[in-house]
Amino acid sequence: MSDHHCCNLCGHRNGHIREGRLGRYQVTCDTCEERKGTHLVKTTHGYASRAVVQSREPVAA
């Protein structure tokens, strides 16, 4: 078995098997690991996509 795998998130090589993870998050590259969670924002109802939250914020007058 090769030491290099394709990252399940971006499709590039040099993905690493991450122990204790399932599905598409089991094999990820270091770049995707560094960005992990940066697209999420904690809201009063849980976590949501940063893009959705920013599009729903009221405009300050």
N, C-alpha and C positions, 0 to 999 in steps of 0.2 A: 504494500500500500504506500502511496506517495505521501510525502510530508506536506505537499501543497494541495489545497482544495479550492474550489471556486466559492467565493463568498455568496451566501444565499440571499443577501440583501442587495448588493450592487452588481454581482456577477463577475467581479474581477478575481484574479488568482490571489494566492497567498492568504486564503481564509484559514482560520484555525478552528479546530473542534473545541467548543466551550462546554466543559463538563457541567452537567446538571441542567442543561437547557433542552427544550424540545422544539420541534418544527423548524421553521426558517431561521430561528435565532441560535440554532445549535452550531452552525458553521458561519463565522463572520470574520471579516478582515479587521485589522487594527484601526483603520480609518473609520469604519462604521461603528466600532466600539467606542471611539472617542466622541462621536456625534450622538451616541445613544441617549435618547430622552430629550435632546435639545429642541425637538419639534413639539414637545408637550408643555402645557402650562397647567398648574394646579388651580382649579376653580372651586367655588363653593359646592359644586355638584360632583367633584372628582377631577380627573385629568381630561383635557381636551386639546385638540390640535391648536398650535400657536396661530396659524393662519385664520382659523375660524374665530378664535377669541378676538384677534385684532380687528377682524371685519365687523364684529358686533359691538365693539366698544363705542360708547357715545362720543361725539365730537365735542371737545371743550370749547365753550363760547368765549 
